Every structure is written in structure tokens, then in C-alpha cells.
Amino acid sequence: MKDTATFLDLIGDVPVVADEAIVRRKSRDMSMTFSPIIRRDAADKFADLIVRPRDHADVVRIASAAARARMPLMMRGAGTCNLGQGVPLAGGAIVDMSALSSVLWTRDQTVRAQAGARLLAIDDSLRPTGWELRMHSSTRRAATIGGYVGGGHAGIGSCQWGILRDRGNILGLQMVSVEETPRVIELRGDDVNLVHHAYGTNGIITEVEMPLAPAWTWMESVTNFPDFMTAARFAYALAASDGIVKKLVSIDEWPNWNYMRHMREHGRDGWSMVRTMVAAVSVEALDALVKSCGGQTTVRAREGEGPYGAPLWEFGWGHARLQVNRERPEIVNNIGLYLDPDLLASVERSWRRFQGVGGMHLEVKRYNGRIAFQGSPYYPFVDEAQVAGVIRGMSEDGAMVANNHTFFVKENGMKATDDGDTAFKRSMDPYGLMNPGKFDPDDNLDKEGSGLQLPTTGWQYGAGPSAR
Ligand SMILES: Cc1cc2nc3c(=O)[nH]c(=O)nc-3n(C[C@H](O)[C@H](O)[C@H](O)COP(=O)(O)OP(=O)(O)OC[C@H]3O[C@@H](n4cnc5c(N)ncnc54)[C@H](O)[C@@H]3O)c2cc1C
């Protein structure tokens, strides 16, 4: 039973926000926009207050106070997450980590930052070194590195470097346990994946160490193809062109891109669009590939200087959906993975199946060592039965489909979990206070929500030695 008065007493002068309107607003994440199902399931779920640690000592104090007062905690970076990760299911305190925003050091092509440092701020600080983060979410401007590790999974850079979970893409995490006397531990090697994509359920991330990549001069291109499968083949060939240094390959069938107001004049009616970022040194090779596929490039610009008012990465990944939703708020998508060796054939099956339902949107990435396209059709939401039908169709076509309409880590299906994860959760959060209900099987909260009924398969990472 939580004891809010004792919690407040124990945290002393740590800043607290109790204003109801602010607390209710911060009890929401971006799934309110992205999932009508989660929006409905979250209707009555709010935190009680917000705490704002100023430094590491405040974080430890909050962790100890929470353990003693049995106060649920929900960590928050910028709150740009989906999947209900940022919706508290059991009230309690939101822990706003934005003040812990220092870049601590950079050396040997590695950066270490506090959890609340924003991805763009980290890259800005790295600019003089000629290095940058290997990948970032399309929410780079707002998102924090702690939130990206806790809730994200891939993004701009993943077509070159794979996903966050891939061994070597997260080097180290400093964690604080939620116990009367909190422990501060460092996770390295494969153990970082205990915490990655765990929705802040198994310890407080206070520092993150990430490997860097060369900060190439990135060139944006918008290229159009008369039919969707040619666009898909082009994107696949680009993904497989090891000599072309790339950061973004986004595919949109007509009419998706036509719903993006600032992209409209750069496409061709009825055609499919591929938006890419490649290194300047690779532009000539890209153009040769475009020519061999019969594409037409309508925009070429340095990163951030294109005629669409934002960097091209703000038209990829989750932002593709956001751009579309600005004009068509009823459109939803699923998180399907189409994988080599059957990638193009399975994409083609889905493209044929969903004609008339919605245009395909796909992001190119590497996944567990393979080329993968991630996406689904963009389609106007009707009800759960319709979403279930689309998921079933995608699965029949060969995609692995995660569940983007449930609050729960395991049911979402993007994180591989085993007994080691359960043991770690129990050791870092013995009272089940961290984002309760999202992970722990015995925290006495019933799993609820109509998203649970969806026939998703989750993602499999295959046999063999994998990064957890
Ligand atoms: C338009 C849009 C585009 C997106 N694009 C991408 C994309 O390209 N790639 C991608 O992977 N994701 C993407 N996302 C999801 C999300 O933006 C990213 O995961 C982002 O990096 C989250 O950062 P944040 O600071 O906003 O984290 P938050 O939303 O605040 O938190 C995310 C999760 O991590 C937990 N958490 C936060 N901080 C800590 C901490 N210090 N310790 C422990 N747990 C913590 C939270 O409790 C929550 O469960 C997108 C979302 C939207 C809405």
C-alpha cells in the first residue's frame, strides 16, 4: 500500500509537481496519438505527482523513499514513447529525468551521458569530434538517451548498424535499484539488454555509454518510382549495397506520402516514394542505383536543408506516421518485420493483399544480422477486429508482427525475455514498484486491455548466440 506522505517526507527538498493538470498531461505518452486502443484503455490511468531529481543523489533518495513508502515510480525522459510505456497503471510518482542531462565524457569513439541528455544535444556536443551516435529515433530533438534505451529499439542509422539490441550498440548502463538502500551498479556486455526495452521496469538508468560512428556529411534524397515493388526492390538493393554508407531508407506507397503536407510537391501522383540519407561520398553510387531501377530523384539536399522544412529523418520511422496523422488522424499501422531470405516476396504478398486498405510504409533496417523491412499498411482505424485482420494477413504473408496496442513488455513481443530477466527485475525492484503492471508476473495487477486479444506473433531472434 503506497504511503504518499511518507514518500514526500523522505525525499526532502527534491522538487515536486502536484498540479493536477500537469500530472495528468505527463501521465500520457505518444500512444495516445498512435493507438486508439491504448488511448481508450488508458482513460483512467494517471500518476499522483511528479518528482524532478536535480542530480544523482536525488535519484538515490527517490529510489530509497519509494522502497520505504511502497510508492510506484514511472521513469520519464521526454515522454515521446509509444506502446503505453509512459502511462502509469498504478498511480505513484513520475520521475522526470530531464535535469540529469550532462554529456559526461567522450573518448575512443565512445560517449557517456546522463540518462536525461537529449539525443540531439549529445550529437551537437560530439560535432567537433567528427563522430556521432550510431543511430537515433526520429524523436531525436526531444528524446533522451535513457528513454531511448528504456523504450526505443532502432531508428535512423539502423539500416547500417542494426537495432539497439544488437550486440555492441549499447556499451554500458549505470543503474540504481529501488530498495531501502539503493545499489548503484554498472551493466556491460550482453547484460545491457536486461534493461533495454524494459519500459523502465527494472531499475533507474542514470548513465548510458554508447559507441559512435563517423559523422559523415549526410545527403538527403527523395526518389520516386512508378510502382511500389520497384521502389521496394530499389530499397532492398540499397540496403544490400555494402559500399554505400547510409542512414535512412524509408518507403511509402501512394498515397501515404501525399498525406505529408510538406512532402506532397516532391512526389508523383500514384507513384511510390523512397526517402534516403546517404553519405556525400556515396551519392554517385546512389544515383547509379536509382538510374538502374528507373527512379526519379526530385530532391537532393544536405541534411536539414531540404525544401520540406525539417530534416528528412523527421519523415521516417515514427515520424512518418506522425506526419501522416497531422492530416489523417484516423490512420494507424502495425509493427511487422519482413525478413530475408523471403523479404521481397513476403512484402509483395502484403502489398497485393492490402491494396485498397492502405499504402505500405516500410523502414529498412538490419535485424539480428539480416536485412529487414519494418512496417505495415497505413490504414484508417475502424475497430480491433479490423486491426486483428490486418495482423493476421501480415503474418500469413510471412511477417513477424509485434503488438503496438498493449501496455505490456512481454505481450508487445519486441523484447526477448527469459528467467534471467525475471530474476534481474526482482533484484533491482524487489517490491514491484517500477512502472508496475508492465513487466512483473506477480505484482498483483491484472493484465487488461483489448490489445491483448490481437493475434500478434511477436519478434523472434533466432537460435544461436544472441545478445540476450
Ligand atoms: C513520432 C514518434 C517517432 C518515434 N520514432 C522512433 C524511432 O525512430 N525509433 C525508436 O526506437 N523509437 C521511436 N519512437 C519511440 C520513442 O520516441 C523513442 O523510444 C524515444 O527515444 C524515447 O525517448 P524519451 O526520452 O521520450 O523516453 P520516454 O518516452 O520518456 O520513456 C520511454 C520508456 O523508457 C522509460 N525510461 C525513461 N527514462 C528512463 C530512465 N532514466 N531509467 C529507466 N527507464 C526510463 C520510461 O519509463 C518509458 O517506459 C518514436 C515515437 C514517436 C511518438
The ligand as an SDF file (V2000), in Angstrom:
LIG
                    3D

 53 58  0  0  0  0  0  0  0  0999 V2000
    6.6790   10.3370  -33.6240 C   0  0  0  0  0  0  0  0  0  0  0  0
    7.4900    9.2700  -32.9450 C   0  0  0  0  0  0  0  0  0  0  0  0
    8.6120    8.7660  -33.5700 C   0  0  0  0  0  0  0  0  0  0  0  0
    9.3710    7.7590  -32.9630 C   0  0  0  0  0  0  0  0  0  0  0  0
   10.4420    7.2420  -33.6280 N   0  0  0  0  0  0  0  0  0  0  0  0
   11.1560    6.2650  -33.0440 C   0  0  0  0  0  0  0  0  0  0  0  0
   12.2850    5.7110  -33.7110 C   0  0  0  0  0  0  0  0  0  0  0  0
   12.6760    6.1320  -34.7890 O   0  0  0  0  0  0  0  0  0  0  0  0
   12.9430    4.7030  -33.0860 N   0  0  0  0  0  0  0  0  0  0  0  0
   12.5890    4.2580  -31.8420 C   0  0  0  0  0  0  0  0  0  0  0  0
   13.2350    3.3590  -31.3230 O   0  0  0  0  0  0  0  0  0  0  0  0
   11.5520    4.7850  -31.1860 N   0  0  0  0  0  0  0  0  0  0  0  0
   10.8480    5.7770  -31.7400 C   0  0  0  0  0  0  0  0  0  0  0  0
    9.7900    6.3320  -31.0770 N   0  0  0  0  0  0  0  0  0  0  0  0
    9.5540    5.9700  -29.6870 C   0  0  0  0  0  0  0  0  0  0  0  0
   10.2970    6.9770  -28.7280 C   0  0  0  0  0  0  0  0  0  0  0  0
   10.3490    8.2720  -29.2020 O   0  0  0  0  0  0  0  0  0  0  0  0
   11.6990    6.6330  -28.5190 C   0  0  0  0  0  0  0  0  0  0  0  0
   11.7730    5.4090  -27.9270 O   0  0  0  0  0  0  0  0  0  0  0  0
   12.4400    7.6770  -27.6510 C   0  0  0  0  0  0  0  0  0  0  0  0
   13.7740    7.5060  -27.7920 O   0  0  0  0  0  0  0  0  0  0  0  0
   12.0060    7.7220  -26.2200 C   0  0  0  0  0  0  0  0  0  0  0  0
   12.7490    8.7230  -25.5230 O   0  0  0  0  0  0  0  0  0  0  0  0
   12.0790    9.5790  -24.3740 P   0  0  0  0  0  0  0  0  0  0  0  0
   13.1430   10.3700  -23.7140 O   0  0  0  0  0  0  0  0  0  0  0  0
   10.9350   10.3400  -24.8950 O   0  0  0  0  0  0  0  0  0  0  0  0
   11.6270    8.4280  -23.3910 O   0  0  0  0  0  0  0  0  0  0  0  0
   10.2750    8.2930  -22.5680 P   0  0  0  0  0  0  0  0  0  0  0  0
    9.1410    8.2810  -23.5160 O   0  0  0  0  0  0  0  0  0  0  0  0
   10.2230    9.3050  -21.5020 O   0  0  0  0  0  0  0  0  0  0  0  0
   10.4800    6.8550  -21.9230 O   0  0  0  0  0  0  0  0  0  0  0  0
   10.4730    5.6830  -22.6760 C   0  0  0  0  0  0  0  0  0  0  0  0
   10.4270    4.4770  -21.7310 C   0  0  0  0  0  0  0  0  0  0  0  0
   11.6670    4.3840  -21.0510 O   0  0  0  0  0  0  0  0  0  0  0  0
   11.4820    4.5410  -19.6360 C   0  0  0  0  0  0  0  0  0  0  0  0
   12.5440    5.4240  -19.1430 N   0  0  0  0  0  0  0  0  0  0  0  0
   12.7610    6.7140  -19.4700 C   0  0  0  0  0  0  0  0  0  0  0  0
   13.8340    7.1730  -18.8170 N   0  0  0  0  0  0  0  0  0  0  0  0
   14.3010    6.1580  -18.0450 C   0  0  0  0  0  0  0  0  0  0  0  0
   15.3660    6.0170  -17.1230 C   0  0  0  0  0  0  0  0  0  0  0  0
   16.2100    7.0290  -16.8650 N   0  0  0  0  0  0  0  0  0  0  0  0
   15.5280    4.8440  -16.4940 N   0  0  0  0  0  0  0  0  0  0  0  0
   14.7010    3.7990  -16.7490 C   0  0  0  0  0  0  0  0  0  0  0  0
   13.6810    3.8710  -17.6160 N   0  0  0  0  0  0  0  0  0  0  0  0
   13.4800    5.0340  -18.2620 C   0  0  0  0  0  0  0  0  0  0  0  0
   10.1030    5.1430  -19.4520 C   0  0  0  0  0  0  0  0  0  0  0  0
    9.5090    4.7590  -18.2190 O   0  0  0  0  0  0  0  0  0  0  0  0
    9.3500    4.5930  -20.6440 C   0  0  0  0  0  0  0  0  0  0  0  0
    8.8400    3.3230  -20.3480 O   0  0  0  0  0  0  0  0  0  0  0  0
    9.0140    7.3040  -31.6760 C   0  0  0  0  0  0  0  0  0  0  0  0
    7.8900    7.8240  -31.0440 C   0  0  0  0  0  0  0  0  0  0  0  0
    7.1330    8.8000  -31.6710 C   0  0  0  0  0  0  0  0  0  0  0  0
    5.9490    9.3390  -30.9610 C   0  0  0  0  0  0  0  0  0  0  0  0
  1  2  1  0
  2  3  1  0
  2 52  2  0
  3  4  2  0
  4  5  1  0
  4 50  1  0
  5  6  2  0
  6  7  1  0
  6 13  1  0
  7  8  2  0
  7  9  1  0
  9 10  1  0
 10 11  2  0
 10 12  1  0
 12 13  2  0
 13 14  1  0
 14 15  1  0
 14 50  1  0
 15 16  1  0
 16 17  1  0
 16 18  1  0
 18 19  1  0
 18 20  1  0
 20 21  1  0
 20 22  1  0
 22 23  1  0
 23 24  1  0
 24 25  2  0
 24 26  1  0
 24 27  1  0
 27 28  1  0
 28 29  2  0
 28 30  1  0
 28 31  1  0
 31 32  1  0
 32 33  1  0
 33 34  1  0
 33 48  1  0
 34 35  1  0
 35 36  1  0
 35 46  1  0
 36 37  1  0
 36 45  1  0
 37 38  2  0
 38 39  1  0
 39 40  1  0
 39 45  2  0
 40 41  1  0
 40 42  2  0
 42 43  1  0
 43 44  2  0
 44 45  1  0
 46 47  1  0
 46 48  1  0
 48 49  1  0
 50 51  2  0
 51 52  1  0
 52 53  1  0
M  END
$$$$
